[in-house]
Amino acid sequence: MNKSELIQNLANKTKMTKAEASRAIDALFNPADGIISASLKKGEKVQITGFGTFETRARQARTGRNPRTGREIKIGPTTSASFRPGKALKDSVKPQAKGR
């Protein structure tokens, strides 16, 4: 599902117009100024019970290798966004065991 399909599904499910659904999706997920990214930029977690948690993870500086030359290079510390699914989401997508 892409963004336009998500907007269409949200509009159908909530009886919003497509424009309202688009604004709602952008308010949540826009990387520049969305609610989730703004919270992550402040170092906060966004926890949606049953769905999952958006958080930042810091990686230490490390030594890597240039795959072309094999020469060692220094890779600086980074911070990236991550998502950890909640139990209810994991359970909803897990294939159900068939009875014997």
N, C-alpha and C positions, 0 to 999 in steps of 0.2 A: 504494500500500500504506500503510495506516495502522498505528498502534502495535499494536493488537490482532492484526492480520494478521501483523505482523512477529513478535510473540510466538508466535503459532500456528505459523508457518513454522519458527522457531528450535526450538520444542518438537518438531516432527515430524522435523526434520533431525538433531537431537542426541539424541533419545529422552529429553529432559528432560520433566518435568511442566510444565504451563502456568505454575504458580506459580514454579517454578525459572527458567524462561525469562523471566518478567516481572521477577524480581529481577535477573537478569543484564542485561537491557535497561536497567532503571532504574540499575543500578550504573554503566553506561557513559554513558548519555545524559541522566540527570536534570539539568535546568538548575540546580537549587539545590545539589546535592552530588554529582553524578556525576563519574566519573573524568576525563572529557574537560573538562568545565567547570571543575573544580578546577584542572587543569593550566593551562588558559587564564587563569584568574584570577591564577595565580602568574607569568604571562608566559612560560610554557613552550609549546613546540610539541608536538603529538601527531602523530607520523608513523607511519603504518601502511603499510609497504612494499607497493607494488603497488596499494593502495587509494587513499591520499591523505594529505593533511596538513591538520590543523586548526590554525589559528593566529590571533593577534589582529593587527589592523591599526589603526594610528592615523591619524586624519584631522586635518589642521591646522584651526585656526579660519579661517573664511572669511566673506565677505559674500554674502548671498542676497537674494532679493526675496520679499516677501509677495505671493502670486499674486492675492489679492483687491484689495489697494490699490496694488500696484506699488512700495510703499515699500521701501527697502533695510533689511535687518535683519542683525544680527551673529549668526552661528552659531558656537557654541563648539567647541573641539576634542572629538573623540569617539574612543572605541576600540570596535571591533566584532569579533565572531568571523567568521572566514571559513574556507572549505574549498576546497582546491585538489586536484582529482582526480589520482591517479597515472597513469602510462602504461598499466599493465595494465588499470585501470578504464576509461580512455578508449578503449583498443583493444577492450575487451569490448563496449562499447555502440555503437561505430562501425559503421555499416552496411557489410556486406561488398560489395566490388565484384564484380559478376557477370562471369564469363569470357566472352570473345567467341568 
